[in-house]
Amino acid sequence: MNRNLVFRTLVFGLSTILFVSCGRNGKDYKNSSRATGWSINDRDGGFQANTDYKEQEAAPGLIFIEGGTFTMGRVQDDVMHDWNNTPTQQHVQSFYMDETEVTNLMYLEYLDYLKRVFPPEEANYRNIYYGALPDTLVWRNRLGFNETMTENYLRHPAYARYPVVGVSWIQAVEFSTWRTNRYNEYVLEQEGFTQKGAKYNVDAQSTFDTDTYLQAPSLTYGGQDDVIRGGKASAQREKNNTPRANPNNPGAGTEAKDIYVQMKDGIISTTKYRLPTEAEWEYAALGLVGLREYNVYRGRKKYPWDGAYTRSGNRKTRGDQLANFKQGDGDYGGIAGWSDDNADITAEIKSYEPNDFGLYDMAGNVSEWVADVYRPIVDDEYNDFNYYRGNVYTKNAINEDGTVKILTTEDIVYDTLENGKIVARNLPGEILQVPVDDEETYLRTQFSESDNRNFRDGDKQSSRYYQSFSDTESDNDRMYDSPINRISAGEEGMVKEYDKQNDRTTLVDDEVRVYKGGSWRDREYWLDPAQRRYLPQTMATDDIGFRNAMSRVGSKSTKNKSPRN
């Protein structure tokens, strides 16, 4: 054999071994800094970081939705001539979504918590509980006998696994916030960082809030030190003298008593339960992950399932309905027997097959609230990535001593909605939020004000007939002439002033939200995920429910990939 060839082969083999053993950059930076070379997580001090973090785990009830591009909007005939869902190409990041709609049982757990922590017998808290109650009167019909649902649907165990209805958009958002806090409270207890059973032994003055724990942990649970640091993990850390720093006191990291979970630890969820955006909901409903045909990619998928029909074509289930919807005049389920869809009003969750993402009832059963403020167009010319209309940017309120402002029972602010319902705007234990100001917006190009709900649409300048003759804004300056209903407190109670003008042409304004998906009351036309409708965020019906979503942090996919140092 040629000596030069042998020599080159040996050199190549050795270099390959060295490359593999040392990593692509010649060094494993897992526990040392790529910036300085200093040790990370050294017991003698220095920078502490979680270098063993794997990936975000799905929170209770959620399943993973891998993001991607899709055609948002309707590309087939618009027989209603709404022209409010013109197709646009959009991209959404990966996220998580509830496998099913929020059920009556889930919502009753929320009500039970509010009733125990904020007893409605006490005048100060009465409207917290009553403001969260679903409107059971949505079932009533002037020419229909529906008292059975009015009296039983929410609380009777027969309907425990049915989707909750009679919930307004505002109530759905408040439920999402509650769910986030209860989940993180559970995680901290399970990991041993808070006292076991603390979640059951709280009152109005000592409720847990995720943002408060991350920003001012010593003030969580009303500042009860034994509850905040009562876990076995904290005791072990004290024994090993490996403290976590207190965000409110950077110099406290040398004291073993300052032991709190921080965002960098990756233990509690910093992404929150929330309503999905319209783009996320539509993308998830289509379930494109299981199909690769070009027409589907371009928006030709009609339903969450494959095919152009509402009945199953599979041999074992041939003819079965694939969703719960109104099939015709006076026909909410079909003829009793094999042809029936097994539901006349709502149906129990998981009664029908899921789509390719594993989501149930993304068509039929109940329509669902999404986060977006409604506008007739989706402004893809300005943004086509994680599209969402509804941003209202806020920041933490700061006390004079530089600490964050934690709300107490005396700080609860109630809003009286235009329909007369009173809801709590905030709860004790939360950090007071205030609109962003010039300190955050000065010389920025992304945003210039706190409220961006009517950005590029709904402001005076975007109106076709905009003419400014004065510095004061009147009702005629609004782009959308929606009704203006006012409610105020008078000597004899609430004074309701209904808008009596007869020339109003729309309900659209900044307080109107999108809801998606067909319901048990809707014909087949509305089962298309591209369909979009709207309703004031204070209203509720017997055919609109909701499900939660949660953003994903880190990698786009959950598939294992080879790590790179």
C-alpha positions in Angstrom: 0.0 0.0 0.0 1.2 3.5 -0.8 2.8 5.1 2.3 1.3 8.5 1.6 -2.1 7.0 1.4 -1.6 5.2 4.8 -0.3 8.4 6.4 -3.3 10.4 5.1 -5.7 7.8 6.3 -4.2 7.8 9.8 -4.3 11.6 10.0 -7.9 11.7 8.9 -8.9 9.1 11.4 -7.2 10.9 14.3 -8.6 14.3 13.3 -12.1 12.7 13.2 -11.7 11.3 16.7 -10.5 14.6 18.1 -13.3 16.5 16.4 -16.0 14.2 17.8 -14.5 14.0 21.3 -13.9 17.7 21.6 -17.1 19.0 19.9 -17.5 21.2 16.9 -15.8 24.1 18.7 -13.2 22.0 20.5 -14.8 22.4 24.0 -17.9 21.5 25.9 -19.4 24.8 27.1 -22.1 23.2 29.2 -20.7 24.3 32.6 -18.3 27.0 31.4 -18.9 30.3 29.8 -18.5 30.7 26.1 -18.0 34.5 26.8 -15.4 34.4 29.5 -14.3 30.9 30.1 -15.4 31.2 33.8 -17.2 28.3 35.5 -21.0 28.2 35.6 -22.8 26.9 38.6 -19.6 26.8 40.6 -20.4 26.0 44.3 -17.8 28.6 45.4 -19.9 31.4 43.8 -20.2 33.0 40.4 -23.0 32.9 37.8 -25.8 30.3 38.3 -27.8 29.0 35.4 -29.9 26.0 34.5 -27.7 24.1 32.0 -29.8 20.9 32.2 -33.0 22.4 30.8 -34.6 20.0 28.3 -37.7 21.6 26.8 -41.0 23.0 27.8 -43.5 20.4 29.0 -47.2 20.6 28.1 -49.2 22.0 31.0 -52.4 20.2 32.2 -55.0 19.8 29.4 -52.8 21.1 26.6 -51.2 19.4 23.6 -48.4 20.6 21.4 -49.2 22.4 18.1 -46.1 22.7 15.9 -46.2 26.1 14.1 -45.8 26.8 10.4 -47.3 28.6 7.5 -50.9 28.4 6.2 -53.5 30.2 4.2 -55.7 32.0 6.7 -59.1 32.9 5.4 -61.7 31.5 3.1 -60.7 30.7 -0.5 -64.0 29.1 -1.5 -67.3 30.8 -2.3 -68.5 33.3 0.2 -72.3 32.7 0.0 -73.0 35.1 2.9 -71.0 37.9 1.1 -69.4 38.9 4.4 -66.1 39.5 2.7 -64.4 39.5 6.1 -62.1 36.6 5.7 -60.1 37.3 2.5 -57.3 34.7 2.3 -53.8 35.8 3.4 -50.6 33.8 4.0 -49.7 33.7 7.7 -47.1 32.1 9.9 -47.6 31.1 13.5 -45.1 30.0 16.0 -45.4 26.7 17.9 -47.8 26.7 20.8 -50.0 24.6 23.0 -53.8 24.3 23.0 -56.4 22.7 25.1 -57.3 19.2 23.8 -61.0 20.0 24.5 -63.1 23.0 25.3 -63.2 24.2 28.9 -65.9 22.1 30.6 -68.5 22.8 33.2 -66.5 20.8 35.7 -63.4 22.9 35.0 -65.3 26.1 35.4 -67.0 25.0 38.6 -63.6 24.4 40.1 -62.8 28.0 39.4 -66.1 29.2 41.0 -65.5 27.0 44.0 -62.0 28.6 44.5 -63.4 32.1 44.3 -66.2 31.3 46.7 -63.8 29.9 49.3 -61.2 32.7 49.0 -63.5 35.6 48.4 -66.7 34.7 50.3 -69.7 36.4 48.5 -71.4 36.9 51.9 -68.9 39.6 52.5 -69.8 42.9 50.7 -66.2 43.6 49.7 -65.9 40.4 47.7 -69.5 39.8 46.6 -68.9 41.0 43.0 -65.8 38.9 42.5 -67.8 35.6 42.7 -71.0 36.9 41.0 -68.9 38.6 38.3 -67.5 35.2 37.3 -70.8 33.3 37.3 -71.9 32.2 33.8 -75.2 33.6 32.6 -77.5 30.5 32.8 -80.4 32.6 31.4 -78.9 32.4 27.9 -80.8 29.1 27.4 -84.2 30.8 27.6 -86.3 31.3 24.5 -89.5 33.3 24.2 -91.1 30.4 22.3 -89.2 27.5 23.6 -89.2 25.4 26.8 -85.5 25.3 27.8 -85.8 25.6 31.6 -84.1 22.2 32.0 -80.9 23.6 30.7 -81.4 26.9 32.5 -81.6 25.1 35.9 -79.2 22.2 35.3 -76.7 22.7 32.6 -73.9 24.3 34.6 -74.0 22.4 37.9 -75.7 19.0 37.3 -73.1 16.2 37.1 -74.9 14.9 34.0 -73.3 17.9 32.2 -70.0 17.9 34.0 -68.0 17.0 30.8 -70.0 19.3 28.5 -68.4 22.6 27.4 -69.2 25.6 29.6 -71.4 28.3 27.9 -72.9 31.6 29.0 -69.4 32.9 29.5 -68.4 36.3 28.1 -65.0 37.0 26.6 -64.0 39.0 29.8 -64.9 36.0 32.0 -62.9 33.6 29.8 -59.8 35.8 30.1 -60.2 36.0 33.9 -60.5 32.2 34.1 -57.3 31.9 32.1 -55.4 34.1 34.6 -56.7 32.0 37.5 -55.7 28.8 35.7 -52.2 30.0 35.2 -51.7 30.9 38.9 -53.2 27.6 40.1 -51.0 25.6 37.9 -47.8 27.3 38.9 -48.8 27.2 42.6 -49.2 23.4 42.1 -45.8 23.1 40.5 -44.0 25.0 43.3 -45.6 22.7 45.9 -44.8 19.5 43.9 -41.2 20.6 43.5 -41.0 21.4 47.3 -40.5 25.1 47.1 -43.6 26.1 49.0 -45.4 24.7 52.0 -47.5 21.6 51.2 -51.2 22.3 51.2 -50.6 26.1 50.9 -53.0 26.3 47.9 -55.9 25.1 50.2 -55.1 27.5 53.1 -55.3 30.9 51.5 -57.6 33.8 52.0 -58.2 37.1 50.1 -55.1 38.6 51.6 -52.7 35.8 50.7 -53.5 34.6 47.2 -50.7 33.4 44.9 -49.9 35.2 41.7 -47.2 34.1 39.2 -46.0 37.5 38.2 -45.8 38.6 41.9 -43.7 35.5 42.7 -41.3 36.2 39.9 -41.0 39.9 40.6 -41.3 40.1 44.4 -41.3 36.5 45.8 -41.1 37.6 49.4 -44.5 39.3 49.1 -46.3 36.2 47.7 -48.9 34.6 49.9 -49.3 37.9 51.7 -45.6 37.8 52.8 -46.1 34.6 54.9 -42.5 33.5 55.2 -43.2 30.0 56.4 -45.5 29.3 53.4 -43.2 30.8 50.8 -40.1 28.9 52.0 -41.7 26.0 53.7 -40.9 23.2 51.2 -38.4 20.3 51.5 -36.4 21.6 48.5 -35.8 24.9 50.3 -34.8 23.2 53.4 -32.3 21.1 51.5 -30.9 24.1 49.8 -30.4 25.8 53.1 -28.6 22.7 54.4 -26.3 22.7 51.3 -25.9 26.5 51.5 -26.8 26.9 47.8 -29.2 29.8 47.8 -31.2 31.4 45.1 -31.0 35.2 44.8 -33.8 37.5 45.8 -34.8 39.6 42.7 -35.8 42.4 45.1 -32.4 42.4 46.8 -29.5 41.4 44.5 -27.1 41.5 47.4 -29.0 38.8 49.3 -27.7 36.0 47.2 -25.1 35.2 49.9 -27.7 34.4 52.5 -29.1 30.9 52.7 -32.6 32.2 53.7 -33.2 33.9 50.3 -34.4 30.9 48.4 -36.9 31.4 45.6 -37.5 30.0 42.1 -36.6 32.4 39.3 -37.4 32.5 35.7 -33.9 31.2 34.8 -34.6 28.0 36.7 -37.2 27.0 34.2 -39.4 25.4 36.9 -42.6 27.3 36.8 -44.3 28.3 33.6 -43.6 31.9 32.5 -45.9 31.5 29.5 -49.5 31.7 30.6 -52.8 30.1 29.9 -54.7 32.5 27.6 -57.2 32.6 24.8 -55.7 31.6 21.4 -55.3 34.3 18.8 -57.5 34.0 15.8 -54.6 32.9 13.6 -53.6 30.2 16.1 -57.1 28.9 16.4 -57.7 28.7 12.7 -54.3 27.0 12.1 -54.9 24.5 14.9 -58.4 23.7 13.6 -57.2 23.0 10.1 -54.8 20.3 11.4 -52.5 20.6 8.3 -49.8 18.5 9.9 -51.3 15.3 8.6 -51.6 16.4 5.0 -49.1 17.4 2.3 -51.2 18.0 -0.8 -50.6 21.4 -2.5 -54.3 22.4 -2.6 -54.5 21.9 1.2 -51.4 24.0 1.7 -53.1 26.8 -0.4 -56.2 26.8 1.8 -58.4 24.2 0.1 -59.1 22.3 3.3 -62.8 22.7 4.1 -63.1 21.1 7.6 -60.8 20.1 10.5 -61.1 16.6 9.1 -60.0 15.4 5.6 -62.6 15.4 2.9 -65.6 17.6 1.8 -68.4 15.9 3.7 -69.6 15.9 7.3 -70.2 12.2 7.5 -67.5 9.5 7.9 -66.4 7.5 4.9 -64.5 5.0 7.0 -65.8 1.4 6.7 -66.4 0.9 10.4 -68.1 4.3 11.0 -69.5 5.0 7.5 -72.3 7.5 7.7 -71.6 8.7 11.2 -71.6 12.5 11.7 -68.2 14.0 12.3 -69.4 17.0 14.3 -72.3 18.4 16.3 -74.2 21.0 14.2 -77.7 21.9 13.0 -78.5 19.8 10.0 -81.6 21.7 8.8 -84.7 23.6 9.8 -85.9 22.0 13.0 -83.2 19.4 12.8 -80.5 19.6 15.4 -79.3 16.0 15.3 -81.1 13.9 12.8 -83.6 11.1 13.0 -83.2 9.1 16.2 -81.1 6.0 15.6 -77.9 5.3 13.7 -78.3 8.4 11.5 -78.4 10.7 14.5 -75.3 12.8 15.6 -76.1 11.8 19.2 -76.6 15.4 20.4 -79.4 18.0 20.2 -77.7 20.8 22.2 -74.0 20.6 23.1 -72.3 17.2 23.3 -70.0 15.7 25.8 -66.3 16.4 25.0 -64.5 13.8 22.9 -67.8 12.5 21.4 -66.3 12.9 17.9 -62.9 12.1 16.4 -60.1 14.6 16.8 -58.3 16.4 14.0 -54.7 15.5 13.0 -53.3 17.7 15.9 -55.4 15.7 18.3 -57.9 18.5 19.0 -61.5 17.7 19.6 -64.6 19.7 18.5 -62.7 22.3 16.4 -65.9 22.3 14.3 -69.4 22.1 15.9 -70.5 21.6 19.5 -69.8 25.2 20.6 -68.2 28.2 18.9 -65.2 29.5 20.8 -63.9 32.9 21.8 -60.5 34.0 20.5 -58.3 36.8 21.7 -58.6 39.2 18.8 -60.5 42.4 18.4 -62.7 42.1 15.3 -62.1 44.0 12.2 -63.4 43.2 8.7 -59.9 42.7 7.3 -56.7 41.0 8.5 -53.9 43.5 7.9 -51.3 41.1 6.4 -49.6 44.1 4.7 -48.4 45.2 8.1 -47.7 41.8 9.7 -47.9 38.2 8.6 -46.1 36.6 11.6 -48.1 35.7 14.7 -50.9 38.0 13.6 -53.0 39.4 16.4 -55.1 42.6 16.8 -55.7 43.5 20.4 -52.4 44.5 22.0 -52.7 46.8 25.0 -49.2 47.2 26.5 -48.8 47.7 30.2 -46.1 47.8 32.8 -45.7 47.2 36.5 -46.7 50.0 38.7 -43.7 51.1 40.9 -43.9 52.5 44.5 -41.9 55.5 45.6 -39.3 53.2 47.2 -38.8 51.4 43.9 -40.7 48.2 44.7 -43.6 46.9 42.6 -47.1 47.8 43.7 -48.9 44.6 45.1 -52.6 44.9 45.3 -54.5 44.4 48.5 -58.2 43.8 49.2 -58.5 47.6 49.6 -57.1 48.1 46.1 -59.7 46.0 44.2 -61.2 48.0 41.3 -64.5 46.9 39.8 -65.8 47.7 36.4 -69.4 48.1 35.6 -70.0 46.8 32.1 -72.4 48.3 29.7 -74.8 45.4 30.3 -74.9 46.3 34.1 -72.7 43.3 35.2 -70.0 44.2 37.7 -66.6 42.4 37.4 -63.3 42.7 39.3 -60.6 44.3 37.2 -57.9 42.9 39.4 -57.5 40.7 42.5 -55.4 40.9 45.7 -51.9 39.6 45.4 -51.5 40.8 41.8 -49.1 43.5 40.6 -50.9 46.6 39.6 -50.6 47.2 35.8 -50.5 50.7 34.3 -50.3 51.8 30.6 -46.9 52.2 29.1 -45.8 55.8 28.7 -43.1 57.9 26.9 -40.4 56.1 28.8 -41.2 52.9 26.8 -42.3 54.4 23.5 -39.8 57.2 22.9 -38.0 56.7 19.6 -39.4 53.2 19.2 -40.4 52.0 15.7 -42.5 49.0 16.8 -45.1 50.9 18.8 -45.9 54.4 19.9 -48.7 54.0 22.4 -50.2 51.6 24.9 -53.5 50.8 23.2 -53.0 49.4 19.7 -56.4 47.8 19.1 -57.4 50.2 16.3 -53.9 50.5 14.8 -54.2 51.3 11.0 -58.0 50.7 11.2 -60.6 52.4 13.3 -58.7 55.7 13.9 -59.9 58.9 12.3 -57.1 59.1 9.8 -57.9 55.7 8.2 -61.5 56.8 7.5 -62.5 57.4 3.9 -64.3 60.6 4.9 -61.8 61.9 7.4 -61.9 65.7 7.8 -60.6 67.4 10.9 -62.1 70.7 11.6 -61.6 70.9 15.4 -59.3 69.5 18.1 -62.1 67.8 19.9 -63.3 64.4 18.9 -67.1 63.8 18.5 -69.2 60.8 17.9 -69.1 61.5 14.2 -65.4 61.2 14.0 -65.4 57.5 14.8 -64.8 55.1 11.9 -67.3 52.6 13.2 -70.6 54.1 14.3 -71.4 51.4 16.8 -74.0 52.0 19.6 -72.9 53.9 22.7 -74.6 52.5 25.7 -73.8 54.2 29.0 -74.3 53.1 32.6 -73.7 55.1 35.7 -74.4 55.0 39.4 -77.2 57.3 40.6 -79.0 58.0 43.9 -81.5 55.2 43.2 -79.0 52.7 41.8 -77.7 52.0 38.3 -78.9 54.3 35.6 -78.8 52.7 32.2 -78.8 54.8 29.1 -79.4 52.8 26.0 -78.4 54.1 22.6 -81.7 54.9 20.9 -80.4 56.1 17.6 -81.8 54.3 14.6 -79.0 55.1 12.1 -76.3 52.8 13.7 -74.9 50.5 11.1 -72.5 48.2 13.0 -71.5 46.7 16.3 -67.8 46.9 15.5 -65.6 48.8 17.9 -62.6 48.2 20.2 -64.7 46.1 22.6 -65.9 43.5 20.1 -64.2 40.2 19.9 -63.9 37.4 17.3 -65.4 34.0 17.9 -64.7 31.0 15.6 -66.1 27.6 14.7 -69.6 26.4 14.1 -71.8 25.4 17.0 -74.8 23.1 17.7 -77.0 26.0 16.6 -75.2 26.5 13.3 -75.6 25.0 9.8 -72.8 23.2 8.1 -71.6 26.4 6.4 -70.1 27.7 9.7 -68.0 24.6 10.3 -65.2 25.9 8.0 -62.4 27.1 10.3 -62.0 30.2 8.2 -65.4 31.5 9.1 -65.3 34.4 11.6 -68.0 36.2 13.5 -68.0 38.8 16.3 -69.8 39.7 19.5 -69.3 42.4 22.2 -66.8 41.1 24.8 -69.4 41.6 27.6 -72.1 39.3 26.0 -72.6 35.6 26.4 -74.7 33.0 24.5 -75.7 29.4 24.8 -73.5 28.3 21.9 -70.2 30.1 22.6 -67.5 28.5 24.9 -63.7 28.7 24.8 -60.5 26.8 25.2 -57.1 28.0 26.3 -53.7 28.1 24.6 -50.2 28.7 25.9 -47.1 30.0 24.0 -44.1 27.7 23.5 -40.6 28.9 24.5 -37.5 27.4 22.9 -37.4 25.1 19.9 -40.0 25.0 17.2 -40.4 21.3 17.4 -40.4 18.6 20.1 -38.4 16.2 17.9 -35.1 15.3 19.4 -32.2 16.9 17.5 -28.5 16.4 18.0 -27.2 19.1 20.4 -24.6 21.6 19.3 -22.1 23.0 21.8 
